Amino acid sequence: MRIELYQNKNSWKFALLAFAVLIALGTLWYTESFLKDLRKEEAKRAKIWAEAMKILISSPDEAQLIFALEVVQQNTTIPIIMTDKDTVIVQDRNIKLPRNGADEFLQKELRRMAKENEAIIVTLDGGEQNLIFYRDSSILTQVRIYPIVLLGVIALFIAIAYMAFSNVRRSEQNRVWTGMAKETAHQIGTPLSSLMGWIEILRGQQTDASILEEMEKDILRLQTITDRFSKIGSKPQLKPVDIAEITESALAYMDRRSSNRISISFQNQLKHQMIIPLNVQLFGWVIENLVRNAIDAIEGKGQITVTMSEGVSTIQIEVTDTGKGISARQSKIIFRPGYTTKTRGWGLGLSLAKRIIEEYHNGKIFVVKSTVGKGTTFRILLPKK
């Protein structure tokens, strides 16, 4: 799988996100335009109510009084406060008052209404003026909040669905990788047993001992690889070992099999021997994977430095190379199963390394820094206990 595939996936994600944002903006725009019409309608109703109050206060005509009273009583939604010209509250309507502190509450409502809408001036027949203050009704407020709540619910549903889908996909991937690893271990086991038998035959035929010794080393290596693959998918046993010794052994193996143009050095900054619980086979695999990736990243002559130091509660291991480096975007997806920038390989090395360190050893592995054209530094943090 190539980086282009991840770029296509990310492009689809951005496209879907942009589409969702457009829907949200369109919904909010439509709701806001609808709310503007409702506000205008409520403003008209408030003015009609004000005229009706004027009639109730000053008109002697009985028919007009009946009509005005009906208009006033029909307003059951818009909160209104009527004051005199000195803003002393004369009357309120559709405001739910608390049991205690009603006067103070009305004063707060009055200040709120004055900020929201311009007061309606009602001039009575005698020249006296009253002021009508009002604000949006509870229905209008609910309509305003509704699209936001709806979009929030939709976003939450999408997030939960995405997480569920990701977990299912990740679980399926883990089962596939585990099955492949165990099947690989099984397939290697048969010819491995046969090779061990052939070595015994060659030994009986007085074959050069140095040749047999090298063959036995390769068989031992194959047994180690088989053991590693067989452990994928099951909880490995951790035993107290010297982490510096295990790391140095893995580096020595890689150093013997790397180009002479690549220098591999180990800087052990631990002040004393550090024994921590590890699975030797799997941890050695992680170190070899990181060094192998570093070797592949170096074009020509280069340097790989492995530094081990001690923190307050962790052991820190850094693998630094002088290779071609990776971009910030690549560093975020480099541990995904199937991701690789190489023309060969399945992109499982770093994914398995992350699983071994974080799931089996309760540690952390991540890219500390990487500069294109200069190199990359990986860091492993392992708990001391």
N, C-alpha and C positions, 0 to 999 in steps of 0.2 A: 504494500500500500504506500503511496507516495504522498508528499506534502500537498500536491494539487488536490487530492481527494479531500483532505481536511479543509483546504481553502474553499472548495465547493460547498462543503457542509456549512462552513462559517458564513458563506455568501447567502445560503438559504436561510440561515438563522437571522441574519441581518435583514433580509428581505421580509421575512415573516414579522420580525419586530417592527420594521418600518410600516408594514401593512396594519399591524395592530395599533400603532401610534396614530396612523391616519384615521382609522375607525374611531379611536378615542377622541381625537380632535374634532372629527365630524360630528360625533354624538354631542360633545360639549358645545360646539358652535350652534347646532340645531336647537339644543335645549336653551341656550342663552337667548337666541332670537325669539323662541317661544315665550321665555320668561319676560322679555321686554314687552311683548304684547299684553301679557297678564298684568304686569306692573301698570301699564297705561290704563288698562281696564279698571284696576283697583283704584287708581288715582281719580278716575272719573266717578267711581262709586263714592269715594271719600268726599268729593266736591258736592255730589248730589246730597249726601248725608248732611253736609254743612249747610246747604240751602234749606234742607228740611228742618234742621235745628233752628235756623233763622226764623222760619215760618212759625215753629212751635213757640218761640220766645216772644215774637212781636205781632203776629197776625191775629186779628179778632175773628176772622172768617172761620166758621165751624167746619165747613167742607174742606178748606185748606188744612186746617188743623188735623182732621182725620187722615187726610192723604199724607201729610208730613209725618204723622205718628207712625203710619204704616211703613213709610220709607225708612224711618229710623229703626224700627223694630226688625226690618228685613236684614239689616246688617248684623250678621252673627259670626262673621269671620275676621273682619279687618279691625285690629286693635286701634282705638282712637282715644285721645285725651283732648278735652276742650278746656281752654284757659281764658282768663280775661286778658286785657292788654298788658298787664304787668306779669303775665305768665303764672298767675295763681290758678291752680287747678280748680275747675268748676265741676267737671264731670268726666267720667271715663267709661269706656265700653269695650267688651270682649278682652278684658285683661284679667287673668286669674291672679288674685291678690293673695299673698301669704297671710297666715293667721297673725303673725307678729311683724311689725315694721312696715305696714301697708303704705304709709305716707312716704317713707324713704324709698320704698320700691317704686312707687309712682313717679317720684322725682328722677330716678335712674331711667325709667322708661321714657319719661319726657325728654331727657337729654339724648337718649338713643334715637327717638323719633325725630328730634330736631336735626340730627346729623344725617339721617337717612332721606328725609323728604322736607321740602319747603312747606312751611305752615300755610294753611288756607285761612285767609282773613275774612271774617264774617262781620259786616257792618249792619248793625241793627237800625231800626227806624229813628231812634233817638240819637244816632251818631255814635253810640257806644260800639266798641269793637271786641270781638272774641276771636281767639286763635284756635284752629283745629290742627292738631298734630296726629300723624298716623304712621304706621309702618307696615311692612309686608305681612300678609296673613300667614298662619301656620301651614295652610295648604300650599301657598307659594314657596315657602321655605322647604317644605318636603319635596316639592317638584324640583327645586334647585339641587337638593342633596341626592335625589334619587339616581341620576346618571352616574354620579361619582361612586355611590355605593354599588351600583350595578357593575361598573367597570372594575371596581375592586374585587367583587365576587368572581367576575370572569377571569381576572388576572390571577387570583388565588387558585381557581380551578385549573387554569392552564399550567400554573407552576406545579401543583400537585400531580397533574397528569404527566408533565414532563419528567418530574422526579421519579414517578412510578415507572414510566417507560424506560428511563435511563437505568434504573436499578434492575429491571427485568433484562434489558440488553446486556448490562454488565454481568449479571448472573449467568446468562447464556454464554457470554464470551469466556467467563471463568470455567464453565463446564467443558467448553470446547478445548481451551488450552490445557486443562487438567487431563482430559481424555487423550489428547495428542501426546502429552508428556509421558503418561503412563504407557501408552501404546509404543512410543519410541523406546522407552526403557525395556519393554518386553521384547521388542524386535531386536534390540542390540544384544540382549542376554543370550540368545541362541548361538549366533556366530562367536560370541565372546567365549562361551564354554568350549566351542570347537577349537578356537585359537589356543586356549590353555592346553588342550590335549595335544595339539601339534607341537607346542613347545617341548612337552615331555618326550615326544617322539624324536625331535631334533636333538634334545639333550642326550638321548640314548645313542644317537649316531655320531657323537663326539663333535658336534657343531661348535664353532668358535664361541666361547663363553661370553665375550664382550657383545656379540650380536644378540645372543639370547637375553643378556641383561637389558639391552635397549628394548627388545621386544616385550620383555616383562614389564618395563616401565610404561610402555604404551598400553599394554593390557590393563595395568593398574589404573592408568588414566581413564580408560574406557569404563572400568568398573566404577570409578568415581563419578563419571558423567551419568552412568546408568542409575547410580544411587541417588544422584541429584534429581533426575527426572522422575524417579519413582516417588520422591517425597512431595512433589507438587500436588496440591489439593488435599493434603493431610497435614495435621499439626505435627511439626517435627519436634524432636526432643532436644532440649538445650542443656549443655553441660558446661561447667566452669572451666574456662581455658584462658590461656594468655593471648589476649587479642593482638598484641604486637607480633608475637611469634607466628600466629596464623596469617596475619596480613603480609608479613615478610616472606613467608613460604609461598603464598599465592603470587607475590610480585616476582620472586625468584623464578617461578615456573614460567611466567609470561616473559621475563627478561631473556631466558634461554631461547625462546621461540619468536623473538621479535628481531627486526632488522638491526644491523650494527649502527645504522644511522640514527636510531632512536635510543636515547638514554633514559633509563628508568631508575629513579632514586627514591629512597625511603628515608624520611626525616622523622625519627621517633623522639618527640619532645616530652614524653611521659617521664616523670621524675622517679618512678618506681614501677615494678611489675604490676600490671593491671589484669586481674582475673575477673572476667564477667561471663554470664551465661550466654553461650552461642551454640548454634549448630554449625560445626566446622565445615561440612561439605557445602551447605547453602551460603554461608557467609563468604567462603572462599570463592564461590561462584560469582557473588556480587562484585568483589574486588576484581576478578578476572574480566567480568563484563565491562566494568568501567574503564579498565586499562585497555581492553581490546577496542572499545569505542574510541578511546583517545588515540590509539595507534592508527585506526582507520581515518581519524580526522587530521592526522599529520601528513602532509604531502612533502615527502623528502626527509630532510634532517629535522629533528625536533627533540623536545624534552618533556618527560612526564614525571611529575613530582607528587609523591604521596606523603602527606604530612599528618601525623597523629599527635593530638594534644588532649589535655584534660580540662574539662569545665567543672562547674560546681557539682552538677549531678549527672553529667554525660561525658562520654568519650567522643571526641570530634575527629573525623577522618576526612581530609580534603584531597581530591584527585584533580590536579591541575595539568593541563596540556598546553602546548604551543601550536595547536592545530588551527583549522580554518574557522572555528567558532560557529555559533548559531545565533539567529536573530531572537529578539525578545519574544516574538510571537511563537517561534518554534520551541523555546524553552518552556512554554506553558503547556504544550501538548506532547512533549518528548517522551513522557512516561505512559502515554496511552497505548493499549495493545494494538499492534499492527502498524504503528507509526514508524517509519524509517526514511532516511534520506539516501540510503545506499541502494545500489542496483541489485543487490542480492540480500537475502535474509528476510525473515518474516516480521521483524519489528517486535520481538518478544523479550529481548534481553533486558532492557530498562524497565519494562512493565513487570517482569518477574523480579527484578532487583528491588523495585519499590514494594512489591508484595512481601518479599522475604524480609526486608528491613522493617517495614511498618506493621505488617500483620503478624509476622512470626517472632520478631524481636522487639516490638513496641518502640521502634525508633523512628527517625525521619531521614528522608533522602530528597535532595532538591538541588536545583542549579543555583549556585551562589551568584555567579556572574559569567557573562560570555560576551566577547567582542568579536564580531566578524573579522576574520583575518588575523586575529591575535591569539585566540584560545578560549578555553572553557574551564570552569572550576565547579566540580560537584562536591557536595558536602553530605556526610553521613553523621547523624547524631544517634548514639546508642546509650541507653541508661546504664549506669554503673551497676545497678542491682536488678 
